[in-house]
Amino acid sequence: EPPDGTSDWPYVIQYTRTAGPRGLPLVKPPYRRITAIDLNSGEHVWQIPFGKGPTDHPDIADLDLGPLGTGFNDVVAEGGILITKTLLISYLAAKDEIGPEETGSILVAHDKATGELIGEVNVALRLHGPIMSYQIQNKQYIAIAGGGRNNDAELLSFALPGTTGN
């Protein structure tokens, strides 16, 4: 019997995916996606798979499938989406995109009007939390919390291209 106010019940979050044939997902893609919706009409403006997914799997690597959307491993990878005048910015856990032994995250930027991938940056720390934006002397930056677990927590800041300082 544990002392009053305590418990001997360990609280652990553990996710398990049901594997399909040869370790590929059991259901068809996309496994994760972003959809832009016109709020006036309700129409879908564009929709893209979010992340490359298992395209490096030996059984499908030669098929040139394009992005399939990242399967959700055991990492909470959603920090939300930041929208700027021209960009949609978010991130994925590197573990989901590259492999189970990877750490860090992949910061991604898409064209807000089309969903086209503009660029991505591999970040050594795991990103978490919402993406923030600020401007100093006409140069726009984004900041994201990173680290935790085996790393000190940090606030990482990135300058956005195409903005100029005075």
Order of alpha helices (4+ residues) and beta strands (2+ residues): beta-beta-beta-beta-alpha-beta-beta-beta-beta-beta
